[in-house]
Amino acid sequence: MIGRLLPLVMAGLLAACAETAAPPPGPSAGPAPPSGVPVAAGDPALAGDDLAGTVIARLHGADGKAYRAVSAKSAGGEVLLTGAVTKPVLRRRAEAAALGVPGVTGVYDSLFLAEDGALDRFLPDAARERAVTARLAGDPAAAGLGVRVVDGAAYLVGTVASPADLAQVKTLLLADPDLKWVDTGAVAVTRR
């Protein structure tokens, strides 16, 4: 009897766990907001560039509540998604939506999963981001980089000329006592 029930129980469990995913937001999600319009929650200084703005506009158009703690930063066609969502399917949809934006050549998903009540913790830190950006402004090694600061971490996106330049930028940022770590997963090194 147990031998015959086990496949039925397993099938029921699999069906209960199956995800029903709506298609990712498509091109009909609307045009990009004009440059300078805030597209990330919080400080208007986090509006970012037009490509990141288009990605965020598309996500907010699809489900503003689900993507309220997601921000984007881009450099050279690469888009970095930071923040948090409440479900894995929302991460996949965000990545698919970003890849569907004309001009996006790659997407780096640095989104966390969090409970709904904790999402605000993953909003960009505008003051810290301005300070980090100002610190990098005078360093030629950081010329091709964009930065997003979330929950005490600096996320970099873009290109650097060499591994030494990347190490230099990382060392400069880690000298900031308010930064816990620096994520360089979205940085391409143009020469090895």
N, C-alpha and C positions, 0 to 999 in steps of 0.2 A: 504494500500500500504506500509506504513512504517513498519507494522507488518511483512510483507513478506520480506522486504529488510533487516531488522535488522539481521536475521540469516545469510544472505549472506555477509553482511558487517563484521560481527563478524568472520565468517569463513575466509574471506580474510585477516583480521587483524591477526588472529592466524597463518595463513599460512605464512604471511610476517614476523612474529616474530619467527617462528620455526627455530631451529638451525640445520644446516647440519653439523654434526660432523664426522670427519674422525676417524677411530679407533685409539686408542692410539698407540704410538710407541711400537713395539714388540721386541722380543729378537734379531731380525736381525739388530737392530740399531747399532751393533758393540761392540767390546770388550771394556773393561775399559782401560783408559790410564794407562801407568805404573805409579807407585807411584812416586810422586814428579813432575809430569807434571801438569802445571796449567790447571785447569778445570773450574775455575770461572773467570769471567772477572776481569781485574785489576791485582793486585799484585800476583805474584806466591806463596806467603806465604799463599794464600787462597785456595790452591789446595785441602786441606782436605785429608781424608782417601780414601782408595780404594772403599769402598761402596758408599760414596758420589760422588766420581769421576765417578763411573760407571753410577750413576743416571744422573749426568750432561752431560756425554758423550752421553747418550741415548737421552736426551732432545735436545742437540745441534745437534745431528745427525738427529733428526726428523725435527727441524726447528730452526736453530741457531739464526735467527733474532728475532723470537717470544720469545725465551727463553734467550736472551742475558743478561737480568737483573735478572736471577734466579740463586741462588747459593744453595748449599746443605751442610749440616753438619750432621754427624752421630755419634752415640754412642750406642753400644750394639745392633745393628741391627735396631735401630730406626733412621729414616731419617727426618731431619727438612728442609723444603723448605722455603727459604726466598727470598725476592726481590719483583719483580712486573711483571705482564703481562698485556696485553691490553684488554683481553676478558675473561669472565668467563669460556668459554669452554677450554681455555688454562690452567687454574688452574686445572680443572678436568682431563685433559690429562696428566698434569705433575704428579699429584697424582697417576693416574693409571700407568703411566710409572715407577714411583718409586716403586710402589707395585709389579711390574713385575720383578724387579731385584732380582736374587737369593740372599738370605741372609737378605733381608729387611723384618723385622717383623712388622713394623708400619711406617706410614707416618704422619707427622704433617705439615699441610699446613698453613704457615704464609705468604702466598703471598698476595700482595695488587693488586688492579686493578688501572692502571694509564694510562694516555695518552702516546702515543708513545714518544713524546718529553720529558716526565718527567721520563722515565725509568732509566736513569743514576743516578738519585737521590737514587735509591734503590740498587745500587751495594754495596757490602761489603766494609767497611772501614778498610783497612788492618792495618793501623797504630794504630787505636783505638783497633782493635781486638788483636793485639800483646800486647798492654799495658794491656788490660783486662785479657788476658791469663796469662801474667806474674804475674799480681796481684793475680790470683787464684792459681797459681802454688804452693805456699807454704801452701795452706789451705787444710787439709785432707778432709774437708767436700765437697770440689769441685772435688775430685779425679775422680769421674765417670762422669764428665760433659764435654761436648763440648760447645763452645760458638761461635756465629756469631754476628757481630756488623753491623747493617744496619741503616742508617739515624738516628743516635743517640740513637738507642735502642739495648740492648743486648738480644739475643735470646739464651736460654739454652736448651740443649738436653742431655738426659742421665738419670742417677739415683743418688739419694742421700740416705743416710741411714735413715734419719728422717726428720720430718717437721722442727725441730730446725736447722738441717744442711742447709736445703733449705733457711730458714729465715736468717741464718748467711751469706750464699753466696749472697743472694739478698741485704742485708744490706751493705756488703763489696762493691758490685758493685755500689750501689746507692750513695756511698760516692764519686764516680767519678763525678765531676761537668759537664763533657762532655756527660754523659749518661742521657737521658730523662726518660727512664724507662727500666725495666727488664721483659721480657716475660718468664714465667716458665711453660707454658702450655705443653711443651714437656718433662717435667721432671717427672720421676716416683719416688715415695717415697717407699723404700723397707720395711720399718716397720713404723707403725702408732703410 
